Amino acid sequence: MRDVASYVRPVRLNKFISETGACSRREADDWIAAGRVTINGQPAGVGSVVGDGDEVAVDGRIITAKDKPKPVYIALNKPVGVVCTTDRRDPDNIVDHVDHPERVFPIGRLDKDSDGLILLTNDGDIVNEVLRVEHDHEKEYAVTVDHAVTDEFLAAMARGVRIDAGLTRPCKTWSLGARAFGIVLTQGLNRQIRKMCEALGYQVLGLTRVRIMHIELGHLKPGRWRNLTEAEVAGLAPKAPRVAAPAAPRVVAPVKAGPSVGKPAPAGGAKPRPAPIPFGQPGGVGGPPIDRRSAGGRGGRPGPRRGR
């Protein structure tokens, strides 16, 4: 009996293939476009979705959810010269440098000329969580430049610098020495720190990433890698949306009935206001003033005229 893939809910075909460890999602799309992938014996198309009971095969070999490898999470101290690519045609690619038995790929990038912390995994969901700009995840760097770091330079970097990609976000900066400083970014534009320094007349001589979110480089030697701890992995997992607590029911005190049915009694025992005088009548809007000498009482209507 053939091994049939089993899913909890429908997923995109490229995602399913990548999660079996066969390749990346981009490579899966290439395989699908090349006609190497079938669903239930029929050629699949890019963007196809597979669900419970569907049978997926690559080059005639059936792949299933059971082929999904154990999740791998790695912290690497990338040396200068290693390129953050999975393209094995590049002799300096990071995958061959790590040489892990599982197929892993880098989370984000670190310039070839830079060194320090970079994470690798085979978990595509974690990658999306870490790289989304709106999550404002911090990345910390130690930078060496070609001349003295001044307070003005640090302040300008912290405010944001206009580079080819636009104005960078405000960030944290501090001095690490005469020609070195620390910086924390919440965005990852291409060669961002180098371009920010160049815009302010500085040249970067050395750039090391020392932290990604809650994960630190520590004493990891250049070129070496380690597995993340359970606590570190847990901190990378997508956060569940916060649900606001229901508001307490509003208690409204009953209104005591006043002397008039349906109307509350005037506050403080105040007398009710007199009814307005109709338009055009004496004392009203558009009417003549009241002749109080002949009025029948204060504020009343004028009385009848007496005969001579």
KOLKE-947621 format. One line per field, with one value per residue (C-alpha): residue number from 1; x, y, z negated; residue in one letter. Coordinates in steps of 0.001 Angstrom, whole numbers, padded with zeros to 6 digits, always signed. Last residue first. Layout:
resi <- c(NUM_...)
east <- c(X_...)
north <- c(Y_...)
up <- c(Z_...)
resn <- c(A_...)
//
This chain:
resi <- c(308_307_306_305_304_303_302_301_300_299_298_297_296_295_294_293_292_291_290_289_288_287_286_285_284_283_282_281_280_279_278_277_276_275_274_273_272_271_270_269_268_267_266_265_264_263_262_261_260_259_258_257_256_255_254_253_252_251_250_249_248_247_246_245_244_243_242_241_240_239_238_237_236_235_234_233_232_231_230_229_228_227_226_225_224_223_222_221_220_219_218_217_216_215_214_213_212_211_210_209_208_207_206_205_204_203_202_201_200_199_198_197_196_195_194_193_192_191_190_189_188_187_186_185_184_183_182_181_180_179_178_177_176_175_174_173_172_171_170_169_168_167_166_165_164_163_162_161_160_159_158_157_156_155_154_153_152_151_150_149_148_147_146_145_144_143_142_141_140_139_138_137_136_135_134_133_132_131_130_129_128_127_126_125_124_123_122_121_120_119_118_117_116_115_114_113_112_111_110_109_108_107_106_105_104_103_102_101_100_99_98_97_96_95_94_93_92_91_90_89_88_87_86_85_84_83_82_81_80_79_78_77_76_75_74_73_72_71_70_69_68_67_66_65_64_63_62_61_60_59_58_57_56_55_54_53_52_51_50_49_48_47_46_45_44_43_42_41_40_39_38_37_36_35_34_33_32_31_30_29_28_27_26_25_24_23_22_21_20_19_18_17_16_15_14_13_12_11_10_9_8_7_6_5_4_3_2_1)
east <- c(-060242_-060880_-058522_-056324_-056354_-053326_-049999_-048820_-046805_-043071_-043963_-047704_-050440_-048263_-049214_-046003_-044182_-044838_-043387_-041147_-042607_-042333_-039731_-038456_-040731_-041530_-044795_-045705_-044042_-042584_-044202_-042922_-040823_-042238_-040975_-037909_-038599_-037834_-034717_-035135_-031450_-031818_-035206_-037253_-036785_-039478_-041476_-044394_-043969_-043145_-039885_-039289_-036043_-033515_-032088_-028319_-026626_-024099_-021836_-020810_-017057_-015212_-014142_-010386_-008551_-007193_-003486_-002510_-000341_+003343_+005160_+008040_+011478_+011476_+010648_+013755_+015955_+014349_+014838_+018518_+019854_+022229_+025803_+027997_+031693_+033297_+034442_+034370_+031163_+031958_+028631_+026839_+023609_+020016_+017264_+016547_+019578_+022819_+026539_+026649_+030214_+031256_+034850_+036503_+033401_+034182_+032838_+031690_+028124_+026554_+029306_+028310_+024666_+025683_+027864_+025127_+022478_+024361_+020952_+018171_+017495_+015205_+015013_+018609_+020809_+024189_+027484_+030462_+034149_+036827_+037708_+035910_+032602_+030406_+026631_+023817_+020100_+017923_+015626_+014501_+016466_+015443_+015214_+016560_+019449_+020464_+019000_+020226_+018153_+018076_+020441_+023058_+022998_+023323_+026270_+028036_+027423_+028744_+031920_+033485_+037063_+038212_+038187_+035276_+034779_+031235_+029704_+026199_+022836_+019721_+016321_+013008_+010570_+007733_+006611_+009796_+008910_+012190_+011953_+008387_+008823_+011947_+010240_+007523_+010108_+011667_+014818_+017030_+020010_+020714_+023435_+025817_+029135_+031073_+030792_+032454_+030141_+027181_+024886_+021569_+018089_+017383_+019947_+019063_+019194_+019027_+019786_+023206_+024775_+027811_+027943_+030340_+028538_+025295_+026941_+027993_+031643_+032053_+028892_+027406_+025819_+023281_+021980_+023227_+024580_+028120_+031167_+034074_+034181_+033406_+029870_+029488_+026616_+023494_+021479_+017834_+016850_+013310_+013132_+012668_+009355_+009295_+006177_+004310_+004723_+006848_+006064_+008914_+007912_+010267_+008634_+005354_+002407_-000640_-003710_-005566_-005987_-005173_-002903_-002890_-001404_+000336_+002658_+000905_+000931_+001102_-001472_-000686_-002560_-000582_+002525_+005870_+008732_+006882_+009590_+007242_+006735_+010478_+011095_+008321_+009931_+013266_+011623_+009957_+013303_+014215_+013429_+013166_+009577_+008653_+009865_+007449_+004479_+005281_+005611_+002247_+000318_-001493_-004914_-005632_-004584_-002515_-001892_+000348_-000303_+002235_+001349_+000000)
north <- c(+107555_+103878_+101358_+099305_+095524_+093946_+093345_+089691_+088603_+088973_+090744_+091176_+092298_+094425_+098110_+099534_+096448_+097399_+094239_+094778_+094375_+090972_+089439_+087088_+087190_+089938_+090864_+088095_+087828_+084350_+082490_+083214_+080348_+078274_+079356_+077510_+075042_+076196_+074759_+072100_+071246_+069381_+069604_+066398_+063804_+063580_+060440_+061303_+064736_+065020_+063197_+059484_+058136_+057237_+053713_+053477_+052239_+049425_+049000_+045402_+044842_+044967_+041671_+041048_+041866_+038918_+039077_+037375_+034265_+035019_+033285_+031129_+032735_+032993_+029286_+028499_+030417_+028688_+025260_+026050_+026844_+024374_+025532_+026837_+027448_+029568_+032276_+031064_+031233_+033240_+035095_+035532_+036429_+035299_+037493_+039452_+038805_+039716_+040245_+041191_+042187_+044993_+046018_+048821_+050899_+054209_+057466_+060645_+060797_+059195_+056556_+055610_+055144_+053136_+050784_+050366_+049549_+047095_+046003_+047169_+045110_+046950_+047116_+048214_+048332_+050083_+049867_+052097_+051939_+054476_+055960_+053232_+051399_+054494_+054212_+053977_+053120_+053473_+055859_+054267_+054847_+057569_+056236_+053172_+055131_+056499_+059193_+058727_+058161_+059957_+057441_+057764_+061561_+061313_+058918_+061222_+064296_+062491_+061764_+058515_+059163_+057885_+054843_+052930_+049853_+048550_+046294_+045219_+044495_+043182_+043995_+042605_+045346_+042891_+045064_+044177_+040500_+038590_+036693_+035391_+034490_+032464_+030682_+029474_+028164_+025764_+024208_+026534_+028879_+031867_+034461_+035913_+037477_+038575_+041217_+041453_+038802_+040769_+039097_+037705_+036728_+033426_+031184_+027796_+024235_+020861_+018331_+016662_+020074_+021143_+024631_+025899_+023992_+025742_+029176_+029418_+030345_+028101_+029576_+026784_+025402_+028238_+028287_+031835_+033830_+034196_+033323_+035748_+037208_+034457_+033581_+032818_+030383_+029856_+026811_+025726_+022341_+020960_+017157_+016224_+016082_+012792_+011723_+014555_+012579_+012334_+009921_+009357_+009784_+012696_+014415_+012887_+014261_+012133_+013977_+012361_+015524_+018625_+019994_+023493_+024444_+027807_+026624_+023824_+020095_+017363_+014609_+011355_+012296_+015536_+015559_+017347_+017318_+019435_+022120_+024683_+022390_+021873_+025632_+026279_+023711_+025507_+028708_+026854_+025352_+021723_+018110_+018775_+017563_+021115_+022367_+020067_+021142_+024829_+024477_+022697_+025341_+023918_+022329_+021338_+018570_+016862_+013242_+012232_+008768_+005944_+003422_+000000)
up <- c(-031488_-031055_-032579_-030300_-030846_-032500_-030849_-031136_-034144_-034971_-038160_-038538_-036159_-034015_-033679_-034970_-033696_-030056_-028508_-025539_-022038_-020256_-017921_-020641_-023647_-026206_-024461_-021991_-018594_-019183_-022107_-025669_-027016_-029917_-033310_-034683_-037470_-041010_-042562_-045276_-045169_-041860_-040119_-040590_-037855_-035162_-034269_-036562_-038059_-041764_-041179_-040539_-041849_-039209_-039506_-039771_-036604_-036953_-033952_-033354_-033717_-030401_-028882_-029100_-025879_-023961_-023174_-019944_-020454_-019982_-017171_-018468_-018724_-022530_-022789_-020755_-023196_-026178_-024589_-024038_-020587_-018995_-018597_-015788_-015204_-012459_-014860_-018482_-020550_-023670_-023825_-020515_-022278_-021682_-023192_-019978_-017761_-019530_-018900_-015221_-014367_-012011_-011296_-009361_-008669_-006953_-008355_-006596_-007938_-004849_-004958_-008512_-007554_-004471_-006528_-009136_-006529_-004348_-002949_-005254_-008350_-010722_-014512_-014947_-018058_-017842_-019710_-019011_-018157_-017288_-020698_-022593_-022895_-022577_-022527_-019969_-020109_-017023_-015139_-011868_-008698_-006261_-002720_-000903_+000645_-002760_-005048_-008600_-011731_-015063_-016692_-013957_-014303_-018085_-017820_-015342_-017497_-020576_-018661_-017413_-016340_-012958_-010679_-012204_-014408_-014962_-017623_-016599_-018218_-016459_-017968_-016713_-015714_-014929_-012008_-010133_-009820_-009784_-013079_-012690_-009017_-009764_-012669_-010305_-007833_-010336_-008856_-010876_-010822_-013066_-012525_-015084_-014149_-011113_-008422_-004982_-003527_-004860_-007378_-006213_-007311_-009010_-007332_-005791_-007059_-005291_-008011_-008429_-009160_-007126_-008654_-005979_-003255_-004156_-004508_-000870_-000192_+002864_+004411_+006518_+003351_+003406_-000170_-000640_-003577_-002203_-004347_-003852_-007357_-009865_-010912_-014610_-014147_-016272_-015185_-015386_-013929_-013816_-013447_-009816_-007924_-006044_-007960_-006240_-003068_+000055_+002875_+005310_+008975_+009607_+006635_+005456_+003469_+002606_+001339_-001564_-003631_-001657_+001027_+002487_+005849_+006204_+008968_+010810_+010160_+012801_+012032_+010209_+007047_+006930_+009109_+008913_+011458_+013998_+014213_+012675_+009658_+009231_+009456_+006925_+004624_+004978_+003759_+000888_-000149_+000497_-000461_-004195_-004422_-005364_-001985_-000131_-002260_-001839_+001945_+002118_+000227_-002766_-003354_-006978_-009392_-006741_-005742_-002882_-001496_-001765_+000931_+000000)
resn <- c(R_G_R_R_P_G_P_R_G_G_R_G_G_A_S_R_R_D_I_P_P_G_G_V_G_G_P_Q_G_F_P_I_P_A_P_R_P_K_A_G_G_A_P_A_P_K_G_V_S_P_G_A_K_V_P_A_V_V_R_P_A_A_P_A_A_V_R_P_A_K_P_A_L_G_A_V_E_A_E_T_L_N_R_W_R_G_P_K_L_H_G_L_E_I_H_M_I_R_V_R_T_L_G_L_V_Q_Y_G_L_A_E_C_M_K_R_I_Q_R_N_L_G_Q_T_L_V_I_G_F_A_R_A_G_L_S_W_T_K_C_P_R_T_L_G_A_D_I_R_V_G_R_A_M_A_A_L_F_E_D_T_V_A_H_D_V_T_V_A_Y_E_K_E_H_D_H_E_V_R_L_V_E_N_V_I_D_G_D_N_T_L_L_I_L_G_D_S_D_K_D_L_R_G_I_P_F_V_R_E_P_H_D_V_H_D_V_I_N_D_P_D_R_R_D_T_T_C_V_V_G_V_P_K_N_L_A_I_Y_V_P_K_P_K_D_K_A_T_I_I_R_G_D_V_A_V_E_D_G_D_G_V_V_S_G_V_G_A_P_Q_G_N_I_T_V_R_G_A_A_I_W_D_D_A_E_R_R_S_C_A_G_T_E_S_I_F_K_N_L_R_V_P_R_V_Y_S_A_V_D_R_M)
//
